[in-house]
Amino acid sequence: MGPMVAANSFVHNVTDFVASNPGSSYKITCTLKDSLAYTGKGHATDRAVALGINGYLPSTVVDEQMDELIERIWKSDSVFIGKEKDCSFSPSTDIIFDTNNSLKQNPNGMIFELFNDSNKVVLSQTYFSIGGGFVSTLEEIEGLKSPIDDEHQVEHPFPFKNAQEMLKMAEKSNKKIWEMKEDNELCHLSKEDLNSRLDKIWLAMKSCVENGLTAEGTLPGGLNTLRRAKNLHESLSEDSGHTSTSDWLFAYAMAVNEENAAGHMVVTAPTNGAAGVLPATLYFFYKHRSASIEHIRQFLLTAAAIGGLIKHNSSISGAEVGCQGEVGSAAAMAAAALCEVRGGNSKQVENAAEMSLEHHLGMTCDPVNGLVQVPCIERNGFGAIKAYTASSLALRESGDHLISLDRCVEVMRKTGLDMSTKYKETSLGGLAVSFTEC
């Protein structure tokens, strides 16, 4: 998502430039760096870049027939810029995978360049994909400025920047975490608009679970990985009297991540690689515990509050901190949200998030062949199970515990800094290497 958003943004800049400098022919290139270069093929980063350069965004590509669209784009050698100008761009030659020259600011970097007919660079922009579909420019990264900070500043009623502040505000206001998050969101949206957007997220999550439970075949990418969610779900349904919560959670998470591996629609929660944990946990609550729409909205608001804290104080990017930042963060969000809607108080919610994240610390991001398949699909299932377990344990205790969520998030950040780049979404170590050695 991030590379697609970045490419789309650059094309808007190109359109403005070409309109002011019409007397030349132009060519666009994109150079992927570091993690994006190593795993770009497996993660379909090149496809995302090509889509963005052709004017698409994640929100506008959902209803497209993706295989047909990609085939059409790959056969083209130009893109339409503005009202009357073609710009040379061939995905197969103008998207460059550079694994030799690193960018120091962030491991998910990409450089877009516009060349004139003298082969001179006349426009250049460096972007970084920082997780969850968010991007930062080089200027924003070096200025320590978040893309969220570009939004107009609004005085929020509950401006907590860490879990300690969140708990203090909850106690003082006598509000639940989802209520504080809702009040903050209502500074930007009406109640009707907020509920509509939450419902849209839930329907997309529900759809990708159910689509994954009915799909079969082999996932693309060359590993010949068979879809398993459909058969597992059918087996559970036929023997429902001998199933456990873990069985259903695993099937639901697997369904979502097989959809992601196939390049189909998922919800970044907080990333595509960790997209199965939250939907699996919420779908279980909906399907097996008869969750109301109000509970579903509260679940999503609580998850967003916890995810925002982790993103603000550490990272949700596997290329920065390993899979602990992706599946670990997703599990913390799901654990907190489930604890909330099952009646937990704010201390128990924070405890659930901490427990779930704590038991993902140190987890590496080592996708085989750069594909989000092995170990990523199963890893989401285990993340959902840990989230449910943490939620249940927190509900049976007082919420008092030794290690705070804030300390756990800081440990994750420091662990990520110490982790070798081999284990941070480059497919240069761990399971990715052991597969090739077999």
Buried (B, 14 or more C-beta within 10 A) or exposed (E): BBBBBBBBBBBEBBBEBBEEEEEEBBBBBBBBBBBBBBBBBBBBBBBBBBBBBBBBBBEEBEEEEBEEBBEEBBEBBBBBBBEEBBBBBBBEEBBBBBBEEBBEBBBBBBBBBBBBEEEEEBBBBBBBBBBBBBBBBBEBBEEEEBEEEEEEEEEBEBEBEBBBBBBEBBEEEEBBBBBBBBBBBBEEEEEEEBBEBBBEBBEBBBBBBBBBBEBEEEBBBEBEBEBBBBEBBEEBEEEEEEBEBBBBBBBBBBBBBBBBBBBBBBBBBBBBBBBBBBBBBBBBBBBEEEBEEEBBBBBBBBBBBBBBBBBBBBBBBBBBBBBBBBBBBBBBBBBBBBBBBBEBBBBBBBBBBBBBBBBBBBBBBBBBBBBBBBBBBBBBBBBBBBBBBBBBBBBEEEBEBEEBBBBBBBBBBEBBEEBEBBBBBBBBBBBBEEBEEE
